[in-house]
Amino acid sequence: MFDAIYREMVRRDLPTLLAMSRENMASIILALWGVEMRDEEVLHAIFDPTVYTEVVEAEGQIIGFFSVEAQDGNLFINALQVKKGYQGQGYGTAMMARIETLARAQGASVIELWVQLTNRPAMEFYRHRGYRTISRQGNNYLMRKKLT
Ligand SMILES: CC(C)(COP(=O)(O)OP(=O)(O)OC[C@H]1O[C@@H](n2cnc3c(N)ncnc32)[C@H](O)[C@@H]1OP(=O)(O)O)[C@@H](O)C(=O)NCCC(=O)NCCS
């Protein structure tokens, strides 16, 4: 893992975040839902006024980001992406720790997220970090972690 900088996203980051999401997720979405990934849906998840998005920079470029949103007193993870070529180097783990810090700071004791049924690496990644599968809705599982 390189030295990383964490900062809130700004509007000019959007093309990079959309491209990263597309590179990581388009094939999963096409295979599961049979539709092309739409930028509008990613934008809604990462750039709404109620959403907080943080990017990770390393080697002078954005190599990952996450988006979270308060929901009924819990924190919901709308997006978590690490750029191809930088996955498996600890950035996702570091972002999950950041998310827990944010949750505690705002008094949330539960963190939730959706993961696609076929996205087994991500599911395992979350499971190893204390998230449990709660229910299935369509092509997603709801996963939850209770903070202690
Ligand atoms: C899932 C993801 C966020 C994990 O972040 P990461 O930086 O690759 O993960 P880390 O290096 O911190 O941790 C490595 C762990 O993730 C697992 N992993 C998940 N996807 C991986 C990938 N594509 N490459 C390498 N390791 C991956 C490893 O098996 C390892 O497992 P363990 O430590 O739980 O045993 C990242 O791989 C990613 O962006 N994947 C594509 C997008 C995606 O699926 N996002 C989640 C949508 S719900």
The ligand as a Tripos MOL2 file, in Angstrom:
@<TRIPOS>MOLECULE
LIG
   48    50     1     0     0
SMALL
NO_CHARGES

@<TRIPOS>ATOM
      1 C1        -14.1580   -5.2920   -2.8410 C.3       1 LIG1
      2 C2        -13.0750   -4.2010   -2.7670 C.3       1 LIG1
      3 C3        -13.6890   -2.8820   -2.3750 C.3       1 LIG1
      4 C4        -12.0700   -4.6250   -1.6770 C.3       1 LIG1
      5 O1        -11.0660   -3.6460   -1.5880 O.3       1 LIG1
      6 P1         -9.5280   -4.0740   -1.7410 P.3       1 LIG1
      7 O2         -8.6690   -2.8750   -1.5720 O.co2     1 LIG1
      8 O3         -9.3590   -4.8660   -2.9860 O.co2     1 LIG1
      9 O4         -9.3840   -5.0550   -0.5020 O.3       1 LIG1
     10 P2         -8.1820   -5.1470    0.5430 P.3       1 LIG1
     11 O5         -6.8950   -5.2000   -0.1850 O.co2     1 LIG1
     12 O6         -8.3380   -4.1350    1.6050 O.co2     1 LIG1
     13 O7         -8.5120   -6.5250    1.2100 O.3       1 LIG1
     14 C5         -8.2770   -7.6960    0.4790 C.3       1 LIG1
     15 C6         -9.3940   -8.6500    0.7570 C.3       1 LIG1
     16 O8        -10.4190   -8.4360   -0.2020 O.3       1 LIG1
     17 C7        -10.5610   -9.5980   -1.0110 C.3       1 LIG1
     18 N1        -10.8150   -9.1130   -2.3640 N.ar      1 LIG1
     19 C8        -12.0540   -8.7880   -2.8060 C.ar      1 LIG1
     20 N2        -11.9770   -8.4400   -4.0780 N.ar      1 LIG1
     21 C9        -10.6700   -8.4770   -4.4360 C.ar      1 LIG1
     22 C10        -9.9650   -8.2090   -5.6370 C.ar      1 LIG1
     23 N3        -10.6120   -7.8250   -6.7480 N.pl3     1 LIG1
     24 N4         -8.6210   -8.3300   -5.6430 N.ar      1 LIG1
     25 C11        -7.9650   -8.7230   -4.5220 C.ar      1 LIG1
     26 N5         -8.5840   -8.9950   -3.3610 N.ar      1 LIG1
     27 C12        -9.9410   -8.8890   -3.3300 C.ar      1 LIG1
     28 C13        -9.3310  -10.4080   -0.8010 C.3       1 LIG1
     29 O9         -9.6190  -11.7740   -0.9840 O.3       1 LIG1
     30 C14        -8.9490  -10.0600    0.6320 C.3       1 LIG1
     31 O10        -9.7460  -10.8350    1.4810 O.3       1 LIG1
     32 P3         -9.5950  -10.9410    3.0650 P.3       1 LIG1
     33 O11        -8.5790   -9.9320    3.5620 O.co2     1 LIG1
     34 O12       -10.9660  -10.6230    3.5330 O.co2     1 LIG1
     35 O13        -9.2170  -12.3540    3.3160 O.co2     1 LIG1
     36 C15       -12.3120   -4.0560   -4.1000 C.3       1 LIG1
     37 O14       -11.6800   -5.2590   -4.4150 O.3       1 LIG1
     38 C16       -13.1700   -3.5980   -5.2560 C.2       1 LIG1
     39 O15       -13.2890   -2.4020   -5.5050 O.2       1 LIG1
     40 N6        -13.7600   -4.5550   -6.0060 N.am      1 LIG1
     41 C17       -14.5540   -4.2350   -7.1820 C.3       1 LIG1
     42 C18       -15.7620   -3.3660   -6.8690 C.3       1 LIG1
     43 C19       -16.7160   -4.0120   -5.8970 C.2       1 LIG1
     44 O16       -17.0590   -5.1800   -6.0000 O.2       1 LIG1
     45 N7        -17.1600   -3.2070   -4.9240 N.am      1 LIG1
     46 C20       -18.1280   -3.6240   -3.9370 C.3       1 LIG1
     47 C21       -19.5060   -3.4980   -4.4970 C.3       1 LIG1
     48 S1        -20.7380   -3.9580   -3.3090 S.3       1 LIG1
@<TRIPOS>BOND
     1     1     2 1
     2     2     3 1
     3     2     4 1
     4     2    36 1
     5     4     5 1
     6     5     6 1
     7     6     7 2
     8     6     8 1
     9     6     9 1
    10     9    10 1
    11    10    11 2
    12    10    12 1
    13    10    13 1
    14    13    14 1
    15    14    15 1
    16    15    16 1
    17    15    30 1
    18    16    17 1
    19    17    18 1
    20    17    28 1
    21    18    19 ar
    22    18    27 ar
    23    19    20 ar
    24    20    21 ar
    25    21    22 ar
    26    21    27 ar
    27    22    23 1
    28    22    24 ar
    29    24    25 ar
    30    25    26 ar
    31    26    27 ar
    32    28    29 1
    33    28    30 1
    34    30    31 1
    35    31    32 1
    36    32    33 2
    37    32    34 1
    38    32    35 1
    39    36    37 1
    40    36    38 1
    41    38    39 2
    42    38    40 1
    43    40    41 1
    44    41    42 1
    45    42    43 1
    46    43    44 2
    47    43    45 1
    48    45    46 1
    49    46    47 1
    50    47    48 1
@<TRIPOS>SUBSTRUCTURE
     1 LIG1         1 GROUP 0 **** ****
